Amino acid sequence: MAALKLCILSSEIVPYAKTGGLADVAGALVRNLANLGHDVRAFMPLYPVVRRNHPDLKPVPGAQRVALSIGDTEYWFSLLSITYPKSDAPIYFVDCPALFDRELLYTFDADEHRRFLLLTRAALEGCRRLGFAPDVFHCNDWHTGFLPLYVKTLYGLDPLLAHAKTLMTIHNIAFQGVMSSAAAPDLGIGAAWSLLDPGDMARGVINSLKTGIKHAHCVSTVSPTYAREICETPLGMGLQATLRERSDRVVGILNGVDYEEWDPLHDPHLSAHFAAQDLRGKLINKEMLIATANLKISTSQPLIGMVTRLSEQKGIDLLFDALPELLHARDFGLVVLGSGDEKYTDFFAGLAQRHADRVNFITRFDEPFAHLIEAGSDIFLMPSRYEPCGLNQMYSLRYGTIPVVRNTGGLADSVEHFNPGNGHGTGCVFNDYDVPAVRWAVNTVLDWYAAPHSWATLQQNAMAKDFSWSRQVREYEALYRLMISA
């Protein structure tokens, strides 16, 4: 089949800048789509961290010192480029010091919306100057939510861009890019203001993500279950009605996993490697994790791990009552790596102080330790209130570390509840968002651990799962082709 011309816009892309899963997905799409033979170009801001770490960026001829007005302010941007690792795809960085030379990727500054309006406009202008006519613009999260509207309005008569299809991908609907309606002149769409949501305008706001949802040719999100949840439940965060209006164009595609980084057979952060056929290395990693965490437990006792952002979304509130009860009633160890809200860090710090022999809590970013937790734990706990996709449960499956997850979003799509009777399943899945459900789930998986034959079957099932990007990217490829043919 013919190669596609694809333009991906994202506010962050690994390995250049990252605050969350958006960067991982964007990077994986660039590499894997390019390696399928498609012509992929990606645009992101040139943040100071990128400038410092990549002095080899090259100026793009014909795209230097380009003037672009946003509202009553004239900005100047240039494009610098680099080839994405292990691919031939160019990444174009939008260099606009007036907007992007800030140490944080995201700010609460009054011109925050202008920063990403410029990214979006610069990508469109960049395509024009490169003579690149995308078949599909792939927009990611609110930062690029106005591009579908721009293709309809400002660039609606441009022979190079007007025929492009637009895909709006929602990575986390909680972040919508809401701004004052006073910012409407900054959009530069003149009389096309009428295409903005009239209800929002009457309330004095403009919603970037909602604008993208309304005007994109198709909307996707990062798991099939999350796609249903945001259309049908309060997890739509106020955008349920807008999504239901487009329900025939809303699809969920589960994120993939980078097994070059997350595979116990060759994980660069581990000193002992292992695979499903030989789990001796997993036991060595468990010994190392116990020692590193200063726990006073044996390798025969179950060890539960958590690597998480400490926020309400992650279900930490449920653990306030559940974990103290479980630690009193059952004999297991717990290692937690995470940072976030103070009330959650205080909870885990107190738990570790009261149960110093069995609980360890580290509140910092530590990539090697995160890999050791995945490799050395027996069980991985993810009691999320909602989870658009989640990656740690998929990492855990690969490492034979049994995930305990709530039946929501990507957790529901990637973990199948284990049935000891027939030996089917890959983890423990609970439904209700309450303390008794968490208590039941942890007790259940601890009981499975105590039955060696069932546990061995469960580990083998888990490690056999394949969520590689080389598989998942085919779903995006099929979606692009469907959009073009429609």
Secondary structure, 3 states (H helix, E strand, C coil): CCCCEEEEECCCCCCCCCCCHHHHHHHHHHHHHHHCCCEEEEEEECCHHHHHHCCCCEECCCCCCEEEEECCEEEEEEEEEEECCCCCCEEEEEECHHHHCCCCCCCCCCCHHHHHHHHHHHHHHHHHHHCCCCCEEEEECHHHCCHHHHHHCCCCCCCCCCCCEEEEEECCCCCCCEEEHHHHHHHCCHHHHHHCCHHHHHCCEEEHHHHHHHHCCEEEECCHHHHHHHHHCHHHCCCHHHHHHCHHHEEECCCCECCCCCCCCCCCCCCCCCECCECHHHHHHHHHHHHHCCCCCCCCCCEEEEEEEECHHHCHHHHHHHHHHHHHHCCCEEEEEEEECHHHHHHHHHHHHHCCCCEEEECCCCHHHHHHHHHHCCEEEECCCCCCCCCHHHHHHHCCCEEEEECCHHHHHHCCECECCCCECCEEEECCCCHHHHHHHHHHHHHHHCCHHHHHHHHHHHHCCCCEHHHHHHHHHHHHHHHHHC
